Amino acid sequence: MTDTYELSITRLIDAPRAAVWAIATERMAEWWCPRPWTTEIIEQDWRPGGRSAMVMHGPDGERHDLEGVFLEVVHEKHFITTDAFAAGWIPRTPFMTGLWEFAEEDGKTRYTARARHWTPEARDQHEQMGFTDGWGKCAEQLAEIAEREAK
């Protein structure tokens, strides 16, 4: 797989990696989707094959269900999810695999979020849905929480 079907954002967060990881994984509802949208966590089973289920709610009553599984979780380094399966390895029509990475960089955290798609059409659709702005805003919200609490 090359980056041909990948979209990504990165941000340097002025907080230690352990703190950013804890906020990212334990407080997803606070940063996962761009405000004024909100995130309802249904289940986050942080192990390979564990269910990842959330609902994003829009300000005008929109609802976007997210259902998938964790493929890999490496404490304080990264987590990987996909919507290609539901819990129990039940196949679904895939849209993307998401990779969230946390790297130590001079006492700060290099946060990188990637969306890898099966087709260029899916990548383009995600880009047109506002990937850069939306995922960038989520990174900003994560940074705001981590930097405020690191002081």
Order of alpha helices (4+ residues) and beta strands (2+ residues): beta-alpha-beta-beta-beta-beta-beta-beta-beta-beta-alpha-alpha
